[in-house]
Amino acid sequence: MQGQTHGELNERGVEQAHIVAERLAGERIDAVLASDLRRAVQTAEIIAAPHGLTVVTTPLLRERDWGSFTGRFIPELRGEAWPDDIETEQALLMRARSFLEYVTATFPGKRVVAVGHGITNKAIMAVCAKCPMRDVQRMMNAEVRRLSLSPKKLQGCGIPCQDSRSTNASSQEPDQA
């Protein structure tokens, strides 16, 4: 669990970032945002390069803080009680909402690419879709999902929730690199 460690992209991560950059190269992009963790900044810089944009970083996009579980492997955690120093799901969802409010206030009417981390991206999608995080389909590395945001009403476009009873579930599949 990398959590909020900086890390570096490996060769596959660099390759995936270049695939996304090539795919988005012909699209209008007004801003590129990234978590302030190095691995996300590296990804965002690759995506921003064809557009001549500078990456804006924000801690709001950081990965979940796994506390004392950070740096450990998931299989070795089976059966262990979660320590109190892990960022709660409620805190993660509040951070996701704060990020969406930041984007709508800072970049109104702009097309923004945001590079975050798996569970944080999932929290953002859950806030937009107004569904529990468990109902948002898992995001893969280098996956692109598109949101349409407005300051008055945050609403997601093409946000697939697994629970078909969710009122904001969409049957659209996410774009994948």
WOBEL-V794991 format. One line per field, one symbol per residue. ss: DSSP state (a for helix, b for strand, c for the rest). psi: psi as a letter, one per 20 degrees, with the letter a starting at -180 (. if undefined). burial: # if it has 9 or more other C-alpha atoms within 8 Angstrom, else .. Layout:
ss = ???
psi = ???
burial = ???
//
This chain:
ss = ccccccccccaaaaaaaaaaaaaaccccccbbbbbccaaaaaaaaaaaacccccbbbbaaacccccaaaccccaaaacccccccccccaaaaaaaaaaaaaaaaaacccccbbbbccaaaaaaaaaaaacccaaabccccccbbccbbbccccbbbccccbcccccccccccccbbc
psi = ohckqgrqpaghggghhhgggghihiqpphqpqqqjpghhggghhghhgiikqpppqpihjqrqojciipirpghiipiqqprijppqhghghhhgghghhgghhhlpjqopppobqfhghhgghgggilrqhiipqpprpjqpqpqoqqhhopqqpkopqhoiiphjqqiqqqqq.
burial = #.##....#...##.#######..#...#.####################..###.##.########.##.#.............##....##.#######.##..##..##..####.##########.#.#.###....###.##.###..###.####......###...#..#
//
